[in-house]
Amino acid sequence: MAVLALAGDTMLGRRVADVLLEDPRAPLVGPRLRAELAAADAVVLNLECCISARGERWPAPGKPFFFRAPPLAAHRLAELGVRAVTLANNHALDYGPDALLDTLAHLAAAGVAAVGAGPDEAAARRPAALEVAGEPLVLLGLTDHPADFAAAPDRPGVAFADLRSGVPGWVTAAIGAARAPVLASPHWGPNMATEPLPYVRRAADELVRAGAALVAGHSAHVLQGVAGRVLFDLGDFLDDYAVHPTLRNDLGALWLVHLTGGAVRAVEAVPVRLRLALSELADGDDAAWVRRRLQAACAALGTDTREDGDRVRIAVG
């Protein structure tokens, strides 16, 4: 059985970038979390920053946050076992097209596949074929915001999908044409939403009907529930964000997906605690908070869970 580790929003810019520039060998994750990553056959995450030493801030009026990591960040991701990332999100173009192209080049040089953004529309929409311990898998990235980041036939950008209007045909066609099970990774919905919005749930249903083997979403920065083969939000994984006092975006999870014969057999969530540029396995009250949060969010969607030591096992089907 292959084990795929999924991680949510991962931001290596701003103060995390400062840490990396001061100490290029800064650990980024604690030893126990590193061991969990190493035990998985592959790691896939949402990279919510560009990786570049170039570029100018995207000139969108009112845009508040701009995230750019130094080039060494790509190799640090590879060292953690990251095999692929999705760049389909609202920060891939924070420093413009030059920085996006640099990001793609740095990731490729480090042996990390990237989906969800590219030098043109066709490349941004193109899935990536992976093999996870002998299990073939296709990774597809898409984002429902912002529209001004959308790639065009002659312009770099992200794989934009207006999910409020439904899942576009290019997405369902890509799933239908895949020769292996598809992991669809949408960046959808607003920040700090504790449950999936109705349009997100409709889009999730469409992705499953189109044939996605698993849907793993992100964007909210907080954990949401699981329904069938849909993990609505993976939560945060690594960043320097301000902590919401009640939603606790400093507490997240590493999601371990067990795959056999092209099907998802089991999903377990391992509680994670985030500090500045250092994420580690959560314990004590923090781990208990994550378990309660996930169990309540899953129960609200009609999904059974059970605690298994420090983690939550989640029914999928």
C-alpha positions, -999 to +999 in steps of 0.1 A: +000+000+000+014+034-010+012+063+014+008+098+000+013+127+025-008+158+017+000+192+033-020+224+030-010+260+026+028+262+027+043+297+027+081+302+026+082+339+021+083+370+043+096+361+078+101+325+068+123+338+040+142+359+065+149+328+086+161+308+055+184+336+044+199+339+079+203+301+082+199+282+050+198+250+070+170+261+093+150+229+100+115+241+089+099+210+105+106+193+138+122+158+140+090+139+146+072+156+118+102+150+096+100+113+104+063+112+094+072+129+061+101+105+055+078+075+062+055+085+034+062+075-002+056+110-015+046+145-003+023+169-022+014+204-009+000+237-019+030+261-023+015+295-015+044+317-026+067+322-055+104+312-053+126+339-069+150+367-063+133+388-090+101+405-098+079+434-088+047+433-066+015+425-085-002+459-091-037+449-079-054+477-059-059+467-023-039+434-025-025+432+011+000+402+011+030+394-011+050+362-005+083+354-021+108+327-010+145+326-018+157+302-045+171+278-019+136+271-008+130+247-037+158+224-025+146+226+011+112+213-001+128+185-020+147+175+011+114+171+030+102+146+004+081+169-015+076+154-050+050+178-063+033+211-055+003+230-068+009+267-076-028+273-084-035+299-058-036+336-051+001+340-044+018+324-074+020+358-092+027+379-062+059+392-078+048+390-114+055+367-143+093+367-141+091+354-105+065+328-115+088+315-143+117+314-118+095+294-094+089+268-121+126+266-130+138+264-093+113+236-086+123+217-117+159+220-108+152+205-074+132+176-089+098+189-077+069+188-101+045+217-103+010+220-115-016+248-116+006+275-131+027+279-161+041+301-189+008+299-208-027+286-203-021+251-217+009+246-194-009+260-164-038+236-169-016+205-176-017+178-150+014+160-137+019+123-138+034+109-105+042+074-092+038+068-055+055+035-045+043+019-077+009+035-077+003+058-107-014+091-099-022+123-118-021+156-100-044+185-112-043+220-098-069+247-101-079+279-083-111+300-082-093+332-073-080+357-084-093+360-119-065+385-128-039+358-122-054+336-149-030+323-175-038+331-212-026+315-244+003+340-245+006+350-208+020+332-177-004+327-149-025+301-130-051+276-139-081+297-131-116+281-128-147+301-119-161+275-096-191+296-086-203+291-121-195+254-120-165+233-128-153+243-163-150+218-191-112+219-193-111+205-157-136+176-163-119+169-197-085+166-180-099+142-154-116+121-180-085+119-202-062+109-174-048+074-176-044+070-138-064+080-107-067+118-104-059+139-073-077+172-079-062+200-058-085+231-058-077+264-041-113+274-033-133+296-010-124+324+014-100+326+042-111+315+077-142+297+065-149+269+090-170+249+066-172+246+028-195+271+012-224+258-009-206+265-042-175+246-030-196+216-021-213+217-055-179+219-072-166+190-051-196+169-062-188+177-099-152+168-095-161+134-080-187+128-107-161+136-133-140+108-119-115+123-095-102+096-071-095+122-044-102+160-040-079+178-016-087+215-012-071+244+004-074+282+009-093+286+042-062+283+063-082+263+088-092+226+089-125+217+074-142+183+072-142+153+049-171+140+028-165+108+008-134+113-013-133+151-006-109+167+019-124+201+018-095+220+033-061+207+044-054+237+066-021+254+071+013+236+071+041+261+073+040+299+075+044+331+096+008+341+097-009+359+126-029+334+147-067+337+149-075+333+187-105+309+182-100+294+147-064+285+156-048+286+121-016+277+139-029+242+143-032+220+112-026+185+101-005+162+079-029+141+059-018+105+051-037+089+022-033+051+018-036+040-019-040+006-034-050-004-069-059+032-078-083+036-050-081+055-017-083+029+011-079+051+042-071+086+053-056+097+086-049+131+099-019+138+121-021+170+142+005+196+135+015+228+154+029+258+135+054+283+148+075+308+129+093+289+102+090+257+122+061+232+121+061+201+144+038+174+155+013+187+180+008+171+214-011+176+246-040+201+244-030+213+209-033+178+195-066+172+213-079+205+198-071+193+163-087+159+169-119+176+183-120+200+154-117+174+127-142+150+143-168+178+146-162+190+111-165+155+097-196+147+117-213+178+103-207+163+069-220+129+079-185+113+080-174+088+106-141+092+124-122+075+152-093+085+173-062+063+169-036+074+194-024+109+183-043+109+150-078+108+135-088+080+111-115+092+087-139+071+067-137+076+029-157+061+001 
